[in-house]
Amino acid sequence: MTSASPAPRRTLTAAVVQAAAPLFDTPTAQIRAEEFIREAVRDRNAEVVVLPEAFLGGYPKGLDFGITVGSRTPAGRDLFRRYHAAAIDIPGPEVEALAAVTRELGCHAVVGAVERQGGTLYCVALFFGPDGYLGLHRKLMPTAAERYLWGQGDGSTLPVVDTGTARLGAAICWENYMPLFRTAMYAKGVDLWCAPTVDDRDAWQATMRHIALEGRCFVLSAGQYLRRDALLADVRPVQGDEPDTVLIGGGSVIVSPLGEVLAGPLRDGEGILTAELDLDDLTRARFDLDTTGHYARPDVFTLHVDESPHPTVTGR
């Protein structure tokens, strides 16, 4: 009797981009996003590419928009006008251009952006694939001063995208600290947990490894790297005006479902991290922990998730 030959390895090459785009210059941001995706796919054979939080539209690190409690300034209002003008419409030309790139390359991509809808901005993660634009996730809870820039998403934009080989989901920056959000996404069977962020702290690394272990998923965290000299001269970040002052210090990382760091963390500059993911590691890891499966206690704990849209005004 001959023994059965082992099944072939199921692998996927993933890439995370660490970079920032010029603030208030969306055309340049668009060009950079397309270039990074092309480089990751063509030069590094990536099948899934993740770009940082607010890559299109920008993350205004260190700017206060003239706000103190109970007061706004005319200069701060005009700065917000500029930020609003740099955001993108969805659908819109930037989304279609990125969709054309992923259709051409046959890859999947998750891209951080700032969405403009009327007078409100949303921090979003855009999903693209070989069929083009696939949908978005709006950040549920802007953090601290982000709340005077961005609105809150609702449960209607919590997609999980099936690539045919793995399932993609996204949590933006400090959404990764929301236990109930994580539980809802684990229940959707996320295999590749995409974490666009601007959090460059060392503690972020512990969070990414914890989520990988808790969710038994691969974690792809793409952070921005931003220096003062990438901002326009007429804005004044609180960190100072020395050109080489680092405003956002990166820390992009790729982690396995058992918490092993596969690539990164990347510091001290822009770059692309890649890793070949053994997708069978997902099953190996879930053998002893499936937090919404055999390790759940539905007789004790239940979670209700409202995924309906909540518009302010509805018609009959």
Secondary structure as the mmCIF struct_conf table of DSSP 4:
data_model
#
loop_
_struct_conf.conf_type_id
_struct_conf.id
_struct_conf.beg_label_comp_id
_struct_conf.beg_label_asym_id
_struct_conf.beg_label_seq_id
_struct_conf.end_label_comp_id
_struct_conf.end_label_asym_id
_struct_conf.end_label_seq_id
HELX_LH_PP_P HELX_LH_PP_P1 THR A 2 ARG A 9
STRN STRN1 THR A 11 GLN A 18
TURN_TY1_P TURN_TY1_P1 LEU A 23 PHE A 24
HELX_RH_AL_P HELX_RH_AL_P1 THR A 26 ARG A 44
BEND BEND1 GLU A 47 GLU A 47
STRN STRN2 VAL A 48 VAL A 50
TURN_TY1_P TURN_TY1_P2 GLU A 53 PHE A 55
STRN STRN3 LEU A 56 LEU A 56
TURN_TY1_P TURN_TY1_P3 GLY A 57 GLY A 57
TURN_TY1_P TURN_TY1_P4 LYS A 61 GLY A 62
TURN_TY1_P TURN_TY1_P5 PHE A 65 GLY A 66
STRN STRN4 ILE A 67 THR A 68
TURN_TY1_P TURN_TY1_P6 VAL A 69 GLY A 70
STRN STRN5 SER A 71 ARG A 72
HELX_RH_AL_P HELX_RH_AL_P2 PRO A 74 ALA A 86
BEND BEND2 ALA A 87 ALA A 87
STRN STRN6 ILE A 88 ILE A 88
BEND BEND3 ILE A 90 GLY A 92
HELX_RH_AL_P HELX_RH_AL_P3 PRO A 93 LEU A 105
TURN_TY1_P TURN_TY1_P7 GLY A 106 GLY A 106
STRN STRN7 HIS A 108 GLN A 117
TURN_TY1_P TURN_TY1_P8 GLY A 118 GLY A 119
STRN STRN8 THR A 120 GLY A 129
TURN_TY1_P TURN_TY1_P9 PRO A 130 ASP A 131
STRN STRN9 GLY A 132 ARG A 138
BEND BEND4 LEU A 140 LEU A 140
HELX_RH_3T_P HELX_RH_3T_P1 ALA A 144 TYR A 148
TURN_TY1_P TURN_TY1_P10 LEU A 149 LEU A 149
TURN_TY1_P TURN_TY1_P11 GLY A 155 SER A 156
STRN STRN10 VAL A 161 ASP A 162
BEND BEND5 GLY A 164 THR A 165
STRN STRN11 ARG A 167 ALA A 170
HELX_RH_3T_P HELX_RH_3T_P2 CYS A 173 TYR A 177
HELX_RH_AL_P HELX_RH_AL_P4 PRO A 179 ALA A 187
TURN_TY1_P TURN_TY1_P12 LYS A 188 GLY A 189
BEND BEND6 ASP A 191 ASP A 191
STRN STRN12 LEU A 192 THR A 197
BEND BEND7 ARG A 201 ARG A 201
HELX_RH_AL_P HELX_RH_AL_P5 ASP A 202 GLY A 215
TURN_TY1_P TURN_TY1_P13 ARG A 216 ARG A 216
BEND BEND8 CYS A 217 CYS A 217
STRN STRN13 PHE A 218 GLY A 223
STRN STRN14 TYR A 225 ARG A 227
HELX_RH_3T_P HELX_RH_3T_P3 ARG A 228 ALA A 230
BEND BEND9 LEU A 231 LEU A 231
TURN_TY1_P TURN_TY1_P14 ALA A 233 ASP A 234
TURN_TY1_P TURN_TY1_P15 VAL A 238 GLN A 239
BEND BEND10 ASP A 241 ASP A 241
TURN_TY1_P TURN_TY1_P16 PRO A 243 ASP A 244
STRN STRN15 VAL A 246 GLY A 249
STRN STRN16 SER A 252 VAL A 255
TURN_TY1_P TURN_TY1_P17 PRO A 257 LEU A 258
BEND BEND11 GLY A 259 GLY A 259
STRN STRN17 VAL A 261 LEU A 266
BEND BEND12 ASP A 268 GLY A 269
STRN STRN18 GLY A 271 ASP A 278
TURN_TY1_P TURN_TY1_P18 LEU A 279 LEU A 279
HELX_RH_AL_P HELX_RH_AL_P6 ASP A 280 ARG A 286
TURN_TY1_P TURN_TY1_P19 PHE A 287 PHE A 287
BEND BEND13 ASP A 288 ASP A 288
TURN_TY1_P TURN_TY1_P20 THR A 291 TYR A 295
TURN_TY1_P TURN_TY1_P21 PRO A 298 VAL A 300
BEND BEND14 SER A 308 SER A 308
BEND BEND15 THR A 312 VAL A 313
#
